Amino acid sequence: MKRPEEAARPPEHGHAAGPVDGTGQGHAHAAPTAPAPPLAELGFALLAAACVPGQGAEADWLRAHRDRLGLEAQSGSVAAEAEDEQAHARAALGAWLQAPPEADRALHALARHERLSLTETMAIALARAAEIEPMAARVLIWLQHPVGEARPGLGLLASLCERLGEAEALPRLADGPAQALGLIQLVPEDRPLCERSVRLPLPIVMALGGHEGRFAGVDNDCSALPALAPSTRVAARRHADGLARGGARVLVIRAALDAEARAAAMEVAAGLGARPAFVSGEIPPGLGPWLWLRGRLPVLCLRLAPGDRQRLPALPGHRGPVLVASGADGSFEAQGAIAEWRLAVPPAEERRQLWQQALGDSLPAPALDALAGQHRHSAGRIVELGQAARSTAARAGEPLASAHVAAAARSGVGADLGALAELLEDDIDDDALVLVPALRQALDGLLARCRLRDTLVAALGAAARSRYRPGVRALLVGPSGTGKTLAAGWIATRLGLPLYRVDLASVTSKYIGETEKNLSELFARAEHAEVVLLFDEADSLFGKRTDVKDANDRFANQQTNYLLQRIESFEGIVLLTSNSRARFDPAFTRRLDAILEFPTPGPEERRALWLAHLGDAHCLDAPALNRLAAACDLAGGHIRNVVLAAAARARLQHSAIGEAEIAAAVAAEYRKLGKPVPAGIERAR
């Protein structure tokens, strides 16, 4: 991108360049002998023709401009004075066109770049002076009395340009490129054209003076953006090269979170020799010229819902590439080709380097290898967890270790899923999970699949590598209370990842498309933070598709179709629980990596569950425990309820949990379930 200061250099071969007239022909002038005055100063000097001494401070200020530029005529006749004044003015204008003063270099470059007429350029110069010079605004009010407008009016500009030989000033201002690009605004709209005034957007005023300026909805700050991995930066430069060669004018950058997409856009802009300007919402008038003046590249921040399609807005005055920072869903339309770039998680070797940078030399090489191999974190996420781990270790007064990283991750640091999911922070020990041997073996296999998912197909054949995604999807099926949610917590604890239970009430909506939009946001955030998602009672979302009998059936099937596609492309870990696998759509079970059956525990497992819950706070002997395990056909969740109720009774009596307290609590639990109390338990009461 050519910067304004480069475009403002005087052209070679002595040709004058700059503002052009409506025919596109430049104004030719004799070579100037004096330094060029600022264009606004020349305009005010010409407006001083009718001023006489003693009219006030405004007239004296105007005459000072006139004297400084030497426009005071020496001839006696009015016609000769007018001709002499016009000759001096044209000489000064020629000097400005050939070599503008430092204060007007940006205006000169902009006028040449956008092929503005002299009338438009003069209007911009006077309007800018009115915004930044108090006396200029005061003089314009005085000149335009009784209207009393502090900005230059079109009638005043028309009379001024006539003295420079520029006819048809009003049409040029009303229908020229300056108006079309939003460089000038003619206000107010309810007045006749000749009584309107020229106003510049404030960012244009600032940019013409070499300052940044800010539009509403346009963010120029890049300081808080996360660092990117080396491979991501290399990919950004490749995309920048592609844009520079003109292969596509639009590049859509897709990432889980806005900050990552913006950071990638910043790298692409740097590859093009520009800085990004992040645009949210509608395109403000004058943005295109401002981008060129400040050497910035537009980054449209647009996140679409699943199935949405949006045509990119026009950017009048911007002729270069356009970047779009977006999420995973939706599609865009634009004139010409559109390129897409989905940010990938850095490979394990780069993640190791990032972990080492974030944690220093505190961790040994095997620990760094484990962090890099088992956790598919982005560069920004690694920095977040590194800072949190350092803080955790400092508060505990301990040397930094892998356990502090796991603790930071398990606490949900940086994993903002909003109101869509609830963090389950409890660590689940091995002793808390009582399972039959076959189920324990299946859980160990699922845990290994989660740990190795990033490099699982590295040594496999082409058929296995094709279309492989590192996501893991498992369904935990079994009656209520058999430990499905507990097993999900155990897996998350072993992986050192936070476990989030999806809040179905927050996700689902009665409005068409809202559920898909919420799920899209949920999956995108979960993918970024690498969390374990838990869908309890998942059949309510992933149920079977039905025959379409009305509109409700069609939209329900649409929701299921979206879920089937999104969960297959999800690169994180999803655990679903249900009481019955028969309620799921057959197409969904094909997309699962594992289905684990949680049976009702047998007597041996029930005895182990009683011991795991009672701990040392009981006085039951072995025969009593055996009777409980044999007589009470209860799952782990119900046993937990019984033990807690018995503990409350024993606490009131200041004693350990005995057989009587257990019997009373078991009876209460059976009544809650609507089942008869076992005979042996009833007698113990």
Buried (B, 14 or more C-beta within 10 A) or exposed (E): BEBBEEBBEBEEEEEBBBBBBBEEEBBEBEEBEEEBBBBBBBBBBBBBBEBEEEEEEBBEBBBEBBEEBEBBBEEEEEEEBBEBBBEBBBBBBBBBBBBBBEBBBBBBBBBBBBBBBBBBBBBBBBBBBBBEEEBBBBBBBBBBEEBEBBBBBBBBBBEBBEBBEBEBBBEBBEEBBBBEBBBBBBEEEEBEBEBBBBBBBBBBBBBBBBEEBBBEBBBBEBEEBBBBBBBBBEBBBEBBEBBBEEEBBBBBBBBBBBBBBBBBBBBBBBBBEBBBBBBBEEBBBBBBBBBBBBBBBBBBBBBBBBBBEBEBBEBBBBEBBBBBBBBBBBEBEBEEEBBBBEBBBBBBEBBBBBBBEBBEEBBEEEBBBBBBBBBBBBBBBBBBBBBBBBEBBEEEEEEBBBBBBBBBBBBBBBBEBEEBBBBBEEBBEEEBBBBBEEBBEBBEEBBEBBBBBBEBBEEEEEEEEEEEEBBBBBBBBBEEBBBBBBBBBBBBBBBBBBBBBBBBEBBBEEEEBBBBBBBBBBBBBBBBBBBBBBBBBBBEBBBBBEEEEEEEEEBBBBBBBBBBEBBBEBBBBBBBBBBEBEBBBEBBEEBBBBBBBBBBBEBEBBBBBBBBBBEEEBEBEEEBBBBBBBBBBBBBBBBBBBBEBBBEBBEEEEEBBBBBBBBBBBBBBBEEEEEEBBEBBBEBE
